[in-house]
Amino acid sequence: MNQITMPVLPEMNELWQQSLNWLPDESQQQQFQRLYELIVEGNRQLNLTRITEPIEFWEKHLWDSLRGIARLLPANDNLGENRDFSAQSVLKAIDIGTGAGFPGLPVAIALPNLSVTLLDSTRKKIDFLDKLLPSLTIKNAATLLGRSDEIGRQPHHKAAYDIALLRAVGAASICAKYALPFLKNGGLAVLYRGNWTAEEEADLQSAIGPLGGIVESVEAFTTPVSHSVRHCVYLRKVVQQLERPAR
């Protein structure tokens, strides 16, 4: 029988450099390729993603994941408006609702000194990621099974992270309610969004005050291949959420 040849991801060095002021090294490029192969293989049983074409995978899973944390990437000094937010100061991150591992896995590959927790409530996806991590030789990521609203109240995880990543289709105000309880004071939540409206921002502003958060910035950008408009919303945790007194 003929072996199925797995497509090779494009290196896209010029686009990496132009758009994120960063380049993966040879080892990281190999990890991206292996990640792609494992996702395509796993997709046959688990329906992990509809995005499997190499260029589309590069843009919508790899590039998009790293665009949200561009200010953390090594030698990147042109996107970080907040100089207190650097790769040296961020120690722990959590990817809430990670699914097939995005954005958490590309972030873990790009930032090997960052400890990344991959949280999802679906056991099949967590089991898949548990098998995937050793194949990628990623030592700075671990999985966590559970619901974010429940895990975020547990002492070991509440206010325990420097950064929270959330790429979901739900309302931003709901995403913020999931993300902010995980953050330490001064921590940052990154909400990956498609379109962004004034109405969404108003709803978000009203929701995050009681959670101790503020909208630090909203960045609009165009993806480098399909030229789609996307947004990243950055929330800063400025005070711990007040506990409601028991009745």
C-alpha positions as CSV (number, residue, x, y, z in Angstrom):
1,M,0.0,0.0,0.0
2,N,1.1,3.5,-0.7
3,Q,1.8,5.7,2.3
4,I,-0.2,8.9,2.6
5,T,2.1,11.8,2.3
6,M,1.4,14.5,4.8
7,P,1.4,18.1,3.4
8,V,4.2,20.4,4.6
9,L,3.3,23.6,6.3
10,P,4.7,26.7,4.6
11,E,7.5,28.4,6.5
12,M,6.1,31.9,5.8
13,N,9.3,33.5,7.2
14,E,8.7,36.8,5.5
15,L,5.1,37.1,6.8
16,W,6.1,36.1,10.3
17,Q,8.8,38.8,10.3
18,Q,6.6,41.5,8.7
19,S,3.5,40.9,10.8
20,L,4.8,39.8,14.2
21,N,8.5,40.9,14.1
22,W,9.3,37.3,15.0
23,L,10.6,34.1,13.4
24,P,10.3,30.5,14.6
25,D,13.6,28.7,14.9
26,E,14.2,25.4,13.2
27,S,13.0,23.4,16.2
28,Q,9.8,25.4,16.6
29,Q,9.1,25.1,12.8
30,Q,9.5,21.3,13.3
31,Q,7.1,21.4,16.2
32,F,4.5,23.4,14.2
33,Q,4.8,20.8,11.4
34,R,4.4,17.9,13.8
35,L,1.4,19.7,15.5
36,Y,-0.2,20.0,12.1
37,E,0.3,16.3,11.3
38,L,-1.1,15.2,14.7
39,I,-4.2,17.5,14.3
40,V,-4.9,16.2,10.8
41,E,-4.5,12.6,12.0
42,G,-6.7,13.2,15.1
43,N,-9.3,15.0,13.0
44,R,-10.2,11.7,11.4
45,Q,-11.7,10.4,14.6
46,L,-12.5,13.5,16.7
47,N,-13.6,16.3,14.3
48,L,-11.1,18.7,15.9
49,T,-11.2,21.4,13.3
50,R,-12.4,22.1,9.7
51,I,-9.2,24.0,9.0
52,T,-6.7,21.4,7.6
53,E,-5.3,23.0,4.4
54,P,-1.6,23.9,5.1
55,I,-1.8,27.7,4.4
56,E,-5.2,28.1,6.1
57,F,-3.9,26.1,9.1
58,W,-0.8,28.3,9.3
59,E,-2.9,31.5,9.3
60,K,-5.9,30.6,11.3
61,H,-4.3,28.4,13.9
62,L,-0.6,29.3,14.2
63,W,-0.4,32.9,13.2
64,D,-3.7,33.9,14.8
65,S,-2.8,32.2,18.0
66,L,0.5,34.1,18.2
67,R,-0.9,37.4,17.1
68,G,-2.8,37.6,20.3
69,I,0.4,37.4,22.4
70,A,2.6,39.3,19.9
71,R,3.9,41.6,22.6
72,L,5.4,38.6,24.4
73,L,7.4,37.2,21.5
74,P,11.2,37.5,21.9
75,A,12.8,40.6,20.4
76,N,9.4,42.1,19.7
77,D,9.2,45.7,20.8
78,N,6.9,47.2,18.3
79,L,3.5,45.9,19.4
80,G,3.8,46.1,23.2
81,E,2.3,49.3,24.4
82,N,2.6,48.1,28.0
83,R,6.2,47.7,28.9
84,D,5.4,46.0,32.1
85,F,4.0,43.1,30.2
86,S,7.0,41.1,29.0
87,A,8.0,37.5,28.5
88,Q,10.2,37.7,31.6
89,S,7.3,38.8,33.9
90,V,4.7,36.3,32.6
91,L,5.1,32.9,34.2
92,K,1.8,31.1,34.0
93,A,-0.9,31.1,31.3
94,I,-4.2,29.3,30.9
95,D,-6.0,28.6,27.7
96,I,-9.7,28.4,28.5
97,G,-11.7,26.1,26.3
98,T,-8.6,25.0,24.4
99,G,-10.4,22.5,22.2
100,A,-7.7,21.1,19.8
101,G,-5.1,23.1,21.6
102,F,-5.4,26.6,20.2
103,P,-4.2,29.1,21.0
104,G,-2.3,27.4,23.9
105,L,-0.1,25.0,22.0
106,P,1.4,27.5,19.5
107,V,1.9,29.8,22.4
108,A,3.7,27.1,24.4
109,I,5.9,26.3,21.4
110,A,6.8,30.0,20.8
111,L,7.4,30.7,24.4
112,P,9.1,27.7,26.0
113,N,9.7,29.6,29.3
114,L,5.9,30.1,29.8
115,S,4.0,27.4,31.7
116,V,0.7,26.9,29.8
117,T,-2.4,25.1,31.1
118,L,-4.8,23.7,28.5
119,L,-8.3,23.7,30.0
120,D,-11.3,22.0,28.4
121,S,-14.5,20.4,29.6
122,T,-14.5,17.7,27.0
123,R,-12.7,14.5,28.0
124,K,-12.1,13.3,24.5
125,K,-10.2,16.5,23.6
126,I,-8.2,16.4,26.8
127,D,-7.3,12.7,26.2
128,F,-6.2,13.7,22.7
129,L,-4.0,16.5,24.0
130,D,-2.5,14.2,26.6
131,K,-1.4,11.9,23.8
132,L,-0.2,14.7,21.6
133,L,2.0,16.6,24.1
134,P,4.8,13.9,24.3
135,S,4.9,13.6,20.5
136,L,5.6,17.4,20.3
137,T,8.2,17.2,23.1
138,I,6.4,20.1,24.8
139,K,7.5,20.2,28.4
140,N,5.9,23.5,29.4
141,A,2.2,22.6,28.8
142,A,-0.2,20.4,30.8
143,T,-3.9,19.6,30.4
144,L,-6.8,20.2,32.8
145,L,-10.2,18.7,32.5
146,G,-13.2,20.7,33.8
147,R,-15.6,23.6,33.4
148,S,-13.9,27.0,33.5
149,D,-16.5,28.5,35.9
150,E,-15.9,25.7,38.4
151,I,-12.1,25.4,38.0
152,G,-11.8,29.2,38.3
153,R,-13.2,29.0,41.9
154,Q,-10.8,26.4,43.1
155,P,-8.0,27.7,45.4
156,H,-5.2,26.2,43.2
157,H,-6.4,28.0,40.1
158,K,-8.2,31.2,41.3
159,A,-6.1,34.3,40.9
160,A,-3.2,32.0,40.0
161,Y,-2.3,33.0,36.4
162,D,-0.5,35.9,34.7
163,I,-2.3,35.5,31.4
164,A,-5.6,34.0,30.3
165,L,-6.3,33.1,26.7
166,L,-9.8,32.6,25.3
167,R,-10.6,32.1,21.7
168,A,-14.4,31.4,21.6
169,V,-17.5,32.5,19.7
170,G,-19.5,33.4,22.8
171,A,-20.3,37.0,23.9
172,A,-17.1,38.8,25.1
173,S,-18.8,39.7,28.4
174,I,-19.3,35.9,29.1
175,C,-15.7,35.2,28.0
176,A,-14.5,37.8,30.4
177,K,-16.5,36.3,33.3
178,Y,-14.7,33.0,32.6
179,A,-11.2,34.5,32.2
180,L,-10.9,37.2,34.9
181,P,-11.2,34.9,38.0
182,F,-8.1,33.0,36.9
183,L,-5.9,36.1,36.9
184,K,-3.6,37.6,39.5
185,N,-3.7,41.3,40.1
186,G,-2.1,42.8,37.1
187,G,-2.7,39.8,34.9
188,L,-3.9,40.1,31.4
189,A,-6.8,38.3,29.6
190,V,-6.6,38.0,25.8
191,L,-10.0,37.6,24.0
192,Y,-9.6,36.5,20.4
193,R,-12.5,38.0,18.4
194,G,-13.6,38.3,14.8
195,N,-15.7,41.4,14.3
196,W,-16.0,43.9,17.1
197,T,-18.8,46.4,17.7
198,A,-19.4,49.4,20.0
199,E,-22.4,47.4,21.5
200,E,-20.1,44.5,22.4
201,E,-17.7,46.8,24.0
202,A,-20.4,48.5,26.0
203,D,-21.7,45.1,27.2
204,L,-18.2,44.1,28.1
205,Q,-17.5,47.3,30.1
206,S,-20.6,46.8,32.2
207,A,-19.7,43.1,32.9
208,I,-16.1,43.4,33.9
209,G,-16.2,46.0,36.6
210,P,-17.6,43.7,39.3
211,L,-14.9,41.2,38.3
212,G,-12.1,43.6,38.9
213,G,-11.2,44.1,35.3
214,I,-10.8,46.9,32.8
215,V,-10.6,47.0,29.0
216,E,-6.9,47.9,28.5
217,S,-7.0,48.0,24.7
218,V,-8.7,46.6,21.6
219,E,-6.4,45.9,18.6
220,A,-7.8,45.5,15.1
221,F,-5.7,43.8,12.5
222,T,-5.8,42.2,9.1
223,T,-4.7,38.6,8.7
224,P,-1.7,38.2,6.4
225,V,-3.1,35.7,3.8
226,S,-6.9,36.0,3.6
227,H,-6.9,39.6,4.7
228,S,-9.7,39.1,7.1
229,V,-10.3,41.7,9.8
230,R,-10.0,40.4,13.4
231,H,-9.6,41.9,16.8
232,C,-7.9,41.1,20.1
233,V,-9.4,42.5,23.3
234,Y,-7.0,42.9,26.2
235,L,-8.4,43.0,29.7
236,R,-6.3,43.9,32.7
237,K,-7.1,42.5,36.2
238,V,-6.7,45.5,38.5
239,V,-8.4,44.3,41.7
240,Q,-9.5,40.9,43.0
241,Q,-13.2,40.1,42.8
242,L,-15.0,40.7,46.0
243,E,-16.6,37.6,47.4
244,R,-20.3,37.9,48.1
245,P,-21.1,37.5,51.8
246,A,-22.9,34.3,52.7
247,R,-26.6,34.7,53.4
